[in-house]
Amino acid sequence: AGVPIVVAVNKVDLPDAQPSQVRQRLMEHGLVPEEFGGETLCVEVSAVKKTGLDALLEAVALQSELLELKADPTVRAQGVVIEAKLDKGRGPTATVLVQEGTLQRGDSVVAGTAFGRVRAMQDEHGADVKEALPSRPVQVVGLTAVPEAGQGFHAVESEREAKQIAEHRRAERRRPVAETRPRLSLDEIFARAEEGGTYELPVVLKADTHGSVEAVSDTLQKLSTDAVKLNVIHSGVGAVSESDVMLAKASEAIIIGFHVRPDPAARRAAESQAVEMRLYQIIYEVVDEVRKAMAGLLPPTVHEKSLGQAEVRRTFTVPRVGTVAGCFVIEGMIRRSASCRLVRDGVQVHQGRFASLKRFKDDVREVQKDFECGIGIEAFNDVKVGDVIEAFELEEKPAEL
Protein backbone atom coordinates (compact mmCIF):
# COMPACT_ATOMS: atom_id res chain seq x y z
CA ALA A 1 0.00 0.00 0.00
CA GLY A 2 3.04 2.28 0.15
CA VAL A 3 2.40 3.39 3.73
CA PRO A 4 4.78 3.61 6.73
CA ILE A 5 4.82 0.54 8.97
CA VAL A 6 5.33 0.26 12.71
CA VAL A 7 5.90 -3.37 13.71
CA ALA A 8 4.60 -4.63 17.05
CA VAL A 9 6.62 -7.72 17.96
CA ASN A 10 4.06 -9.47 20.16
CA LYS A 11 4.23 -12.37 22.67
CA VAL A 12 7.68 -11.40 23.98
CA ASP A 13 6.62 -12.70 27.39
CA LEU A 14 6.81 -16.31 26.18
CA PRO A 15 9.89 -18.32 27.24
CA ASP A 16 10.79 -19.24 23.65
CA ALA A 17 10.32 -15.70 22.27
CA GLN A 18 13.06 -14.61 19.83
CA PRO A 19 12.50 -10.94 18.96
CA SER A 20 15.89 -10.66 17.23
CA GLN A 21 14.99 -13.51 14.88
CA VAL A 22 11.71 -11.73 14.06
CA ARG A 23 13.66 -8.62 13.07
CA GLN A 24 15.90 -10.70 10.80
CA ARG A 25 12.87 -12.33 9.15
CA LEU A 26 11.32 -8.90 8.54
CA MET A 27 14.25 -8.04 6.27
CA GLU A 28 13.17 -10.91 3.99
CA HIS A 29 10.02 -8.86 3.33
CA GLY A 30 11.81 -5.58 2.63
CA LEU A 31 11.36 -4.16 6.16
CA VAL A 32 14.75 -3.18 7.63
CA PRO A 33 14.47 -2.43 11.39
CA GLU A 34 16.13 0.68 12.85
CA GLU A 35 18.52 -1.55 14.82
CA PHE A 36 19.96 -2.78 11.51
CA GLY A 37 20.22 0.69 9.96
CA GLY A 38 16.76 0.80 8.38
CA GLU A 39 13.68 2.98 8.87
CA THR A 40 11.16 0.45 10.21
CA LEU A 41 10.23 0.98 13.86
CA CYS A 42 9.97 -2.28 15.83
CA VAL A 43 8.50 -2.34 19.34
CA GLU A 44 8.44 -5.40 21.60
CA VAL A 45 5.05 -5.82 23.27
CA SER A 46 3.01 -8.37 25.19
CA ALA A 47 -0.74 -8.12 24.83
CA VAL A 48 -1.26 -10.50 27.76
CA LYS A 49 1.12 -8.75 30.17
CA LYS A 50 0.27 -5.31 28.70
CA THR A 51 3.94 -4.41 28.44
CA GLY A 52 5.45 -2.24 25.72
CA LEU A 53 2.13 -0.58 24.83
CA ASP A 54 3.34 2.90 25.86
CA ALA A 55 6.42 2.43 23.69
CA LEU A 56 4.19 1.36 20.79
CA LEU A 57 2.05 4.50 21.12
CA GLU A 58 5.20 6.63 21.27
CA ALA A 59 6.48 4.98 18.08
CA VAL A 60 3.20 5.76 16.29
CA ALA A 61 3.31 9.36 17.54
CA LEU A 62 6.93 9.67 16.40
CA GLN A 63 6.04 8.32 12.97
CA SER A 64 3.21 10.84 12.62
CA GLU A 65 5.58 13.66 13.66
CA LEU A 66 8.14 12.64 11.04
CA LEU A 67 5.41 12.54 8.38
CA GLU A 68 4.24 16.01 9.45
CA LEU A 69 0.61 14.92 9.23
CA LYS A 70 -1.79 17.86 9.25
CA ALA A 71 -5.51 18.24 8.61
CA ASP A 72 -7.94 21.13 8.25
CA PRO A 73 -10.99 20.60 10.52
CA THR A 74 -13.02 23.37 8.81
CA VAL A 75 -13.53 21.73 5.40
CA ARG A 76 -16.02 19.02 4.40
CA ALA A 77 -15.18 15.67 5.92
CA GLN A 78 -13.39 12.95 4.01
CA GLY A 79 -11.64 9.75 5.03
CA VAL A 80 -11.63 6.02 4.57
CA VAL A 81 -13.98 3.13 5.41
CA ILE A 82 -12.17 0.79 7.82
CA GLU A 83 -14.93 -1.78 8.18
CA ALA A 84 -18.58 -2.21 7.20
CA LYS A 85 -21.36 -4.64 8.04
CA LEU A 86 -25.12 -5.12 7.92
CA ASP A 87 -26.58 -4.70 11.40
CA LYS A 88 -29.94 -6.38 11.96
CA GLY A 89 -31.40 -3.52 13.95
CA ARG A 90 -29.67 -0.49 12.44
CA GLY A 91 -29.09 -1.53 8.82
CA PRO A 92 -25.82 -0.84 6.99
CA THR A 93 -23.14 0.49 9.35
CA ALA A 94 -19.63 1.62 8.50
CA THR A 95 -16.64 2.31 10.71
CA VAL A 96 -14.88 5.28 9.12
CA LEU A 97 -11.67 7.15 9.91
CA VAL A 98 -11.95 10.90 9.39
CA GLN A 99 -8.75 12.15 7.70
CA GLU A 100 -9.78 15.68 6.77
CA GLY A 101 -12.49 18.06 7.91
CA THR A 102 -15.16 17.42 10.53
CA LEU A 103 -17.91 14.83 10.08
CA GLN A 104 -21.15 15.86 11.74
CA ARG A 105 -24.46 14.16 12.41
CA GLY A 106 -26.82 15.01 9.54
CA ASP A 107 -24.07 15.27 6.90
CA SER A 108 -24.73 13.69 3.50
CA VAL A 109 -21.96 11.26 2.59
CA VAL A 110 -20.99 8.95 -0.25
CA ALA A 111 -18.66 5.94 0.06
CA GLY A 112 -18.07 4.05 -3.17
CA THR A 113 -21.51 3.12 -4.47
CA ALA A 114 -23.16 3.59 -1.04
CA PHE A 115 -24.62 6.92 0.07
CA GLY A 116 -26.89 8.36 2.74
CA ARG A 117 -27.29 10.84 5.58
CA VAL A 118 -25.45 10.34 8.86
CA ARG A 119 -28.28 9.51 11.28
CA ALA A 120 -26.05 8.51 14.19
CA MET A 121 -22.38 8.26 15.10
CA GLN A 122 -20.72 6.27 17.87
CA ASP A 123 -17.16 6.25 19.14
CA GLU A 124 -15.04 3.20 19.96
CA HIS A 125 -16.79 2.86 23.34
CA GLY A 126 -20.29 2.84 21.84
CA ALA A 127 -21.12 6.36 23.06
CA ASP A 128 -23.08 8.67 20.75
CA VAL A 129 -21.12 11.61 19.34
CA LYS A 130 -22.28 14.63 17.35
CA GLU A 131 -19.08 15.23 15.40
CA ALA A 132 -15.79 13.58 14.52
CA LEU A 133 -12.61 15.60 14.01
CA PRO A 134 -9.62 14.48 11.89
CA SER A 135 -7.93 11.22 13.03
CA ARG A 136 -11.05 10.06 14.86
CA PRO A 137 -12.69 6.71 14.02
CA VAL A 138 -16.49 6.55 14.35
CA GLN A 139 -19.23 4.11 13.43
CA VAL A 140 -21.73 5.70 11.06
CA VAL A 141 -25.40 4.68 10.66
CA GLY A 142 -27.60 5.89 7.80
CA LEU A 143 -26.10 4.57 4.58
CA THR A 144 -28.35 2.91 2.00
CA ALA A 145 -25.93 0.02 1.38
CA VAL A 146 -22.86 -1.61 2.88
CA PRO A 147 -19.72 0.04 1.45
CA GLU A 148 -16.54 -1.90 0.81
CA ALA A 149 -13.74 -1.75 3.36
CA GLY A 150 -10.88 0.42 2.14
CA GLN A 151 -13.04 2.77 0.09
CA GLY A 152 -12.86 6.51 0.59
CA PHE A 153 -15.85 8.48 1.85
CA HIS A 154 -16.71 12.13 1.28
CA ALA A 155 -19.25 14.50 2.77
CA VAL A 156 -21.19 16.34 0.05
CA GLU A 157 -23.60 19.25 -0.09
CA SER A 158 -26.85 17.28 -0.21
CA GLU A 159 -28.23 13.77 -0.18
CA ARG A 160 -29.38 14.27 -3.77
CA GLU A 161 -25.81 14.97 -4.87
CA ALA A 162 -24.60 11.91 -2.93
CA LYS A 163 -27.18 9.74 -4.71
CA GLN A 164 -26.14 11.05 -8.14
CA ILE A 165 -22.45 10.30 -7.43
CA ALA A 166 -23.25 6.78 -6.18
CA GLU A 167 -25.46 5.99 -9.20
CA HIS A 168 -22.79 7.28 -11.60
CA ARG A 169 -20.20 5.02 -9.94
CA ARG A 170 -22.51 2.02 -10.18
CA ALA A 171 -23.01 2.67 -13.90
CA GLU A 172 -19.24 3.04 -14.44
CA ARG A 173 -18.62 -0.22 -12.59
CA ARG A 174 -21.15 -2.14 -14.72
CA ARG A 175 -19.92 -0.81 -18.07
CA PRO A 176 -16.47 -2.48 -18.24
CA VAL A 177 -18.00 -5.83 -17.29
CA ALA A 178 -20.58 -5.58 -20.09
CA GLU A 179 -17.97 -4.46 -22.64
CA THR A 180 -15.29 -7.05 -21.85
CA ARG A 181 -17.46 -10.12 -21.33
CA PRO A 182 -16.84 -12.40 -24.34
CA ARG A 183 -19.74 -13.79 -26.33
CA LEU A 184 -19.31 -17.54 -26.65
CA SER A 185 -21.04 -19.66 -29.23
CA LEU A 186 -22.23 -23.17 -28.38
CA ASP A 187 -19.38 -24.62 -30.46
CA GLU A 188 -16.82 -22.67 -28.42
CA ILE A 189 -18.40 -23.80 -25.15
CA PHE A 190 -18.29 -27.45 -26.22
CA ALA A 191 -14.70 -27.03 -27.41
CA ARG A 192 -13.64 -25.61 -24.04
CA ALA A 193 -15.39 -28.43 -22.19
CA GLU A 194 -13.67 -31.07 -24.33
CA GLU A 195 -10.25 -29.51 -23.74
CA GLY A 196 -10.60 -30.27 -20.02
CA GLY A 197 -7.43 -29.67 -18.04
CA THR A 198 -8.58 -27.25 -15.36
CA TYR A 199 -11.37 -27.98 -12.88
CA GLU A 200 -13.32 -25.20 -11.21
CA LEU A 201 -15.00 -24.95 -7.81
CA PRO A 202 -17.57 -22.11 -7.82
CA VAL A 203 -18.31 -20.56 -4.42
CA VAL A 204 -20.96 -18.18 -3.05
CA LEU A 205 -19.42 -16.41 -0.04
CA LYS A 206 -21.31 -14.57 2.71
CA ALA A 207 -19.77 -13.07 5.84
CA ASP A 208 -20.64 -10.71 8.69
CA THR A 209 -18.44 -7.80 7.54
CA HIS A 210 -16.75 -6.59 4.36
CA GLY A 211 -13.39 -7.12 6.02
CA SER A 212 -14.25 -10.76 6.64
CA VAL A 213 -15.45 -11.17 3.03
CA GLU A 214 -12.16 -9.79 1.71
CA ALA A 215 -10.02 -11.85 4.09
CA VAL A 216 -11.83 -15.15 3.40
CA SER A 217 -12.06 -14.51 -0.36
CA ASP A 218 -8.35 -13.66 -0.68
CA THR A 219 -7.35 -16.68 1.41
CA LEU A 220 -9.53 -19.07 -0.59
CA GLN A 221 -8.40 -17.80 -3.98
CA LYS A 222 -4.79 -18.42 -2.98
CA LEU A 223 -5.70 -22.13 -2.88
CA SER A 224 -6.18 -22.14 -6.67
CA THR A 225 -3.68 -24.24 -8.60
CA ASP A 226 -3.04 -25.03 -12.25
CA ALA A 227 -5.30 -28.08 -11.87
CA VAL A 228 -8.15 -26.64 -9.78
CA LYS A 229 -9.35 -23.05 -9.74
CA LEU A 230 -11.57 -21.61 -7.02
CA ASN A 231 -14.00 -19.02 -8.36
CA VAL A 232 -15.92 -16.77 -5.95
CA ILE A 233 -18.93 -16.06 -8.19
CA HIS A 234 -20.67 -13.90 -5.58
CA SER A 235 -19.79 -12.45 -2.18
CA GLY A 236 -21.69 -10.24 0.18
CA VAL A 237 -22.35 -9.13 3.73
CA GLY A 238 -25.22 -10.51 5.82
CA ALA A 239 -27.18 -13.72 6.30
CA VAL A 240 -27.36 -16.36 3.58
CA SER A 241 -30.53 -15.57 1.62
CA GLU A 242 -32.82 -17.56 -0.67
CA SER A 243 -31.40 -15.70 -3.70
CA ASP A 244 -27.91 -16.89 -2.69
CA VAL A 245 -29.19 -20.47 -2.71
CA MET A 246 -30.82 -20.03 -6.13
CA LEU A 247 -27.57 -18.60 -7.53
CA ALA A 248 -25.59 -21.51 -6.09
CA LYS A 249 -28.08 -23.98 -7.58
CA ALA A 250 -27.86 -22.40 -11.04
CA SER A 251 -24.04 -22.23 -10.91
CA GLU A 252 -23.54 -25.63 -9.23
CA ALA A 253 -21.69 -23.79 -6.47
CA ILE A 254 -21.27 -24.39 -2.76
CA ILE A 255 -22.25 -21.74 -0.22
CA ILE A 256 -19.76 -20.70 2.44
CA GLY A 257 -21.00 -18.65 5.38
CA PHE A 258 -18.49 -17.05 7.77
CA HIS A 259 -19.92 -15.80 11.08
CA VAL A 260 -23.40 -15.73 9.50
CA ARG A 261 -26.43 -18.03 9.47
CA PRO A 262 -29.01 -18.71 6.75
CA ASP A 263 -32.50 -17.27 7.12
CA PRO A 264 -35.37 -19.83 7.30
CA ALA A 265 -36.29 -19.44 3.61
CA ALA A 266 -32.67 -20.00 2.58
CA ARG A 267 -32.37 -23.10 4.75
CA ARG A 268 -35.56 -24.62 3.26
CA ALA A 269 -34.42 -23.75 -0.28
CA ALA A 270 -31.00 -25.33 0.30
CA GLU A 271 -32.61 -28.56 1.53
CA SER A 272 -35.12 -28.74 -1.33
CA GLN A 273 -32.58 -27.82 -4.03
CA ALA A 274 -29.82 -30.04 -2.56
CA VAL A 275 -27.38 -27.11 -2.39
CA GLU A 276 -24.39 -27.66 -0.12
CA MET A 277 -24.06 -24.99 2.55
CA ARG A 278 -21.10 -24.82 4.94
CA LEU A 279 -21.06 -22.43 7.91
CA TYR A 280 -17.86 -21.60 9.80
CA GLN A 281 -16.60 -19.54 12.71
CA ILE A 282 -12.84 -20.06 12.20
CA ILE A 283 -11.03 -19.21 8.97
CA TYR A 284 -8.63 -22.17 9.27
CA GLU A 285 -11.59 -24.57 9.14
CA VAL A 286 -12.80 -22.85 5.96
CA VAL A 287 -9.39 -23.27 4.30
CA ASP A 288 -9.01 -26.93 5.31
CA GLU A 289 -12.44 -28.02 4.13
CA VAL A 290 -12.34 -26.05 0.88
CA ARG A 291 -8.91 -27.50 0.11
CA LYS A 292 -10.40 -31.00 0.56
CA ALA A 293 -13.37 -30.09 -1.66
CA MET A 294 -11.02 -28.82 -4.38
CA ALA A 295 -8.92 -31.98 -4.16
CA GLY A 296 -12.14 -34.00 -4.51
CA LEU A 297 -12.69 -32.49 -7.98
CA LEU A 298 -9.47 -34.03 -9.24
CA PRO A 299 -9.35 -37.65 -10.40
CA PRO A 300 -7.67 -39.93 -7.86
CA THR A 301 -3.99 -40.67 -8.38
CA VAL A 302 -3.13 -44.29 -9.12
CA HIS A 303 -0.06 -45.80 -7.47
CA GLU A 304 1.45 -49.18 -8.21
CA LYS A 305 2.19 -51.36 -5.22
CA SER A 306 4.69 -54.14 -5.88
CA LEU A 307 3.80 -57.45 -4.18
CA GLY A 308 6.56 -59.82 -5.26
CA GLN A 309 8.52 -61.59 -7.99
CA ALA A 310 8.76 -65.20 -9.13
CA GLU A 311 11.44 -66.67 -11.38
CA VAL A 312 10.41 -69.18 -14.08
CA ARG A 313 12.39 -72.41 -13.56
CA ARG A 314 10.46 -74.74 -15.92
CA THR A 315 7.56 -74.54 -18.36
CA PHE A 316 4.76 -77.07 -18.99
CA THR A 317 2.22 -77.26 -21.79
CA VAL A 318 -1.17 -78.41 -20.51
CA PRO A 319 -3.87 -79.41 -23.06
CA ARG A 320 -6.83 -76.98 -23.24
CA VAL A 321 -5.03 -74.75 -20.70
CA GLY A 322 -1.85 -73.54 -22.38
CA THR A 323 1.59 -72.91 -20.94
CA VAL A 324 2.05 -73.15 -17.19
CA ALA A 325 5.26 -71.80 -15.63
CA GLY A 326 6.92 -73.66 -12.78
CA CYS A 327 8.22 -70.79 -10.65
CA PHE A 328 10.13 -70.04 -7.46
CA VAL A 329 9.07 -66.94 -5.50
CA ILE A 330 12.25 -64.93 -4.99
CA GLU A 331 10.75 -61.81 -3.38
CA GLY A 332 7.58 -60.85 -1.51
CA MET A 333 4.60 -62.96 -2.52
CA ILE A 334 2.48 -63.81 -5.55
CA ARG A 335 -1.26 -63.16 -5.16
CA ARG A 336 -3.83 -64.76 -7.46
CA SER A 337 -6.07 -61.67 -7.59
CA ALA A 338 -3.23 -59.27 -8.46
CA SER A 339 -2.08 -58.01 -11.85
CA CYS A 340 1.10 -59.38 -13.35
CA ARG A 341 3.81 -58.52 -15.85
CA LEU A 342 6.36 -60.77 -17.52
CA VAL A 343 9.92 -59.39 -17.67
CA ARG A 344 12.57 -60.94 -19.91
CA ASP A 345 16.18 -59.69 -19.71
CA GLY A 346 14.96 -56.54 -17.98
CA VAL A 347 12.37 -55.74 -20.65
CA GLN A 348 8.60 -56.01 -20.10
CA VAL A 349 7.15 -58.51 -22.55
CA HIS A 350 3.54 -58.73 -21.34
CA GLN A 351 1.17 -57.30 -18.75
CA GLY A 352 -2.12 -58.89 -17.74
CA ARG A 353 -3.80 -61.04 -15.09
CA PHE A 354 -3.09 -64.42 -13.53
CA ALA A 355 -5.15 -67.25 -15.00
CA SER A 356 -4.15 -69.71 -12.28
CA LEU A 357 -1.91 -70.06 -9.24
CA LYS A 358 -1.20 -73.55 -7.82
CA ARG A 359 0.84 -75.22 -5.12
CA PHE A 360 1.37 -78.76 -6.35
CA LYS A 361 -2.15 -79.57 -7.66
CA ASP A 362 -4.11 -77.27 -5.38
CA ASP A 363 -5.39 -73.81 -6.32
CA VAL A 364 -4.16 -71.20 -3.83
CA ARG A 365 -4.79 -67.50 -3.28
CA GLU A 366 -1.15 -66.57 -2.65
CA VAL A 367 2.35 -68.04 -2.42
CA GLN A 368 5.02 -66.61 -0.13
CA LYS A 369 8.75 -66.11 -0.72
CA ASP A 370 11.01 -69.21 -1.02
CA PHE A 371 8.13 -71.47 -2.14
CA GLU A 372 7.49 -73.06 -5.51
CA CYS A 373 4.30 -72.62 -7.49
CA GLY A 374 2.68 -73.04 -10.88
CA ILE A 375 1.55 -69.88 -12.67
CA GLY A 376 -0.74 -69.50 -15.66
CA ILE A 377 -1.14 -66.09 -17.37
CA GLU A 378 -4.38 -65.11 -19.09
CA ALA A 379 -4.18 -65.21 -22.93
CA PHE A 380 -0.38 -65.54 -22.93
CA ASN A 381 1.73 -68.67 -23.52
CA ASP A 382 5.15 -67.34 -24.59
CA VAL A 383 6.79 -68.00 -21.21
CA LYS A 384 10.44 -69.06 -21.12
CA VAL A 385 12.83 -70.32 -18.45
CA GLY A 386 14.61 -67.39 -16.79
CA ASP A 387 11.69 -64.99 -17.18
CA VAL A 388 10.58 -63.05 -14.10
CA ILE A 389 6.89 -62.69 -13.26
CA GLU A 390 6.05 -59.64 -11.15
CA ALA A 391 2.85 -59.37 -9.13
CA PHE A 392 1.49 -55.88 -8.39
CA GLU A 393 -1.66 -54.02 -7.41
CA LEU A 394 -2.91 -50.59 -8.43
CA GLU A 395 -3.99 -48.38 -5.52
CA GLU A 396 -6.17 -45.31 -5.93
CA LYS A 397 -5.42 -42.42 -3.58
CA PRO A 398 -7.45 -39.21 -3.31
CA ALA A 399 -5.76 -36.36 -5.14
CA GLU A 400 -4.03 -33.69 -3.09
CA LEU A 401 -3.54 -30.03 -3.93
Summary of the structure (lengths in Angstrom):
residues: 401
radius of gyration: 34.0
end to end distance: 30.5
largest distance: 108.0
contacts: 1182
relative contact order: 0.08
helix: 26%
strand: 42%
